[in-house]
Amino acid sequence: MSHPLGAVPRIETVAKMPGHWLLAKMGKRVLRPGGRELTERLLRELQIEPIDDVVEFAPGLGETTRLTLTRRPATYTAVERDQAAASEVSRLLTGPHQRCVPGTAEQTGLGSESATVVYGEAMLSMQPPSAKAKIVNEAARLLRADGRYGIHELCLQPDDVPGEIRHAIAADLSDEIHVGVRPLTLAEWRALLESAGFVISNVDLAPMHLLEPLRVIRDEGLPRALRFAFNVARTPAARRRVLTMRCVFRKYRRHLAAVAIVAIKTKED
Ligand SMILES: C[S@@+](CC[C@H](N)C(=O)[O-])C[C@H]1O[C@@H](n2cnc3c(N)ncnc32)[C@H](O)[C@@H]1O
């Protein structure tokens, strides 16, 4: 059985790898909290057209890349720090103005004002505060005036979520996903974008149902959802971790959501 990022890992690897790569190893391709539907809503709001120069931060396995390329942007550049994922995405890129550069969204090395659209999904929530700010500022640097920046991330609810719940969520998610996960409230996501000179143009929320069976079927389609379930079932260490992750998401369902925001870079004075 082949998996996007190689063979099914050994038990000790499964126990330690970041949650999103564990899910990918088991055959899951949609790795963002609001699923395919929230991605499609985000792309509709970004209104990508053939005149656009698009930069995608952290494409992962390239699920959104495929959707973006159907809109035939003038140029498409992905920036991905994981080498295996970057190779996977590169396989989808066939046009002369499409590329995936290995690197980080904090410092892409791309030209200033070289893009009309920048977006990234399920990649800011896992960064510490200073990296979040750097990435959002990098998006602002890359965009021309009036350019659109889209994010799709985990969101804490409500805006005045008690500090102890915030800390418990961050600790439980980090323990189970094995990546520091630091979601923000909607007000904090807005403030982060506004601090880099963006004006919020659209906010869209969805439930955090990444590992709920119905969402998995809707995101992956029935054949791949069944393959994912089969792979998880036959790998005991993966089964333990996936069930524990789902348990954490359920435990905090009142306080965790997915958010997609589109913000516009304002003209400089
Ligand atoms: C949870 S996956 C999400 C992938 C994809 N965006 C999606 O929604 O399916 C996180 C991805 O972000 C990438 N990533 C995390 N931090 C990054 C950074 N600072 N710069 C570039 N890529 C990053 C990881 O390598 C991984 O591919």
Ligand as a Chemical Component Dictionary entry (heavy atoms), coordinates in Angstrom:
data_LIG
# 
_chem_comp.id                   LIG 
_chem_comp.type                 NON-POLYMER 
_chem_comp.pdbx_formal_charge   0 
_chem_comp.three_letter_code    LIG 
# 
loop_
_chem_comp_atom.comp_id 
_chem_comp_atom.atom_id 
_chem_comp_atom.alt_atom_id 
_chem_comp_atom.type_symbol 
_chem_comp_atom.charge 
_chem_comp_atom.model_Cartn_x 
_chem_comp_atom.model_Cartn_y 
_chem_comp_atom.model_Cartn_z 
_chem_comp_atom.pdbx_ordinal 
LIG C1  C1  C 0  -0.979 20.911 8.762 1  
LIG S1  S1  S 1  -0.025 20.947 7.310 2  
LIG C2  C2  C 0  -1.099 21.878 6.261 3  
LIG C3  C3  C 0  -0.826 21.676 4.814 4  
LIG C4  C4  C 0  -1.809 22.337 3.844 5  
LIG N1  N1  N 0  -1.721 23.780 3.901 6  
LIG C5  C5  C 0  -3.219 21.894 4.118 7  
LIG O1  O1  O 0  -3.997 22.691 4.630 8  
LIG O2  O2  O -1 -3.536 20.741 3.836 9  
LIG C6  C6  C 0  1.210  22.125 7.729 10 
LIG C7  C7  C 0  2.198  22.399 6.614 11 
LIG O3  O3  O 0  2.864  23.619 6.874 12 
LIG C8  C8  C 0  4.235  23.491 6.552 13 
LIG N2  N2  N 0  4.889  24.577 7.294 14 
LIG C9  C9  C 0  4.798  24.800 8.618 15 
LIG N3  N3  N 0  5.443  25.912 8.961 16 
LIG C10 C10 C 0  5.960  26.422 7.802 17 
LIG C11 C11 C 0  6.725  27.577 7.516 18 
LIG N4  N4  N 0  7.084  28.407 8.483 19 
LIG N5  N5  N 0  7.085  27.804 6.234 20 
LIG C12 C12 C 0  6.717  26.945 5.255 21 
LIG N6  N6  N 0  5.987  25.828 5.472 22 
LIG C13 C13 C 0  5.612  25.574 6.734 23 
LIG C14 C14 C 0  4.552  22.079 6.971 24 
LIG O4  O4  O 0  5.723  21.599 6.376 25 
LIG C15 C15 C 0  3.305  21.373 6.468 26 
LIG O5  O5  O 0  3.397  21.048 5.103 27 
# 
loop_
_chem_comp_bond.comp_id 
_chem_comp_bond.atom_id_1 
_chem_comp_bond.atom_id_2 
_chem_comp_bond.value_order 
_chem_comp_bond.pdbx_ordinal 
LIG C1  S1  SING 1  
LIG S1  C2  SING 2  
LIG S1  C6  SING 3  
LIG C2  C3  SING 4  
LIG C3  C4  SING 5  
LIG C4  N1  SING 6  
LIG C4  C5  SING 7  
LIG C5  O1  DOUB 8  
LIG C5  O2  SING 9  
LIG C6  C7  SING 10 
LIG C7  O3  SING 11 
LIG C7  C15 SING 12 
LIG O3  C8  SING 13 
LIG C8  N2  SING 14 
LIG C8  C14 SING 15 
LIG N2  C9  SING 16 
LIG N2  C13 SING 17 
LIG C9  N3  DOUB 18 
LIG N3  C10 SING 19 
LIG C10 C11 SING 20 
LIG C10 C13 DOUB 21 
LIG C11 N4  SING 22 
LIG C11 N5  DOUB 23 
LIG N5  C12 SING 24 
LIG C12 N6  DOUB 25 
LIG N6  C13 SING 26 
LIG C14 O4  SING 27 
LIG C14 C15 SING 28 
LIG C15 O5  SING 29 
# 
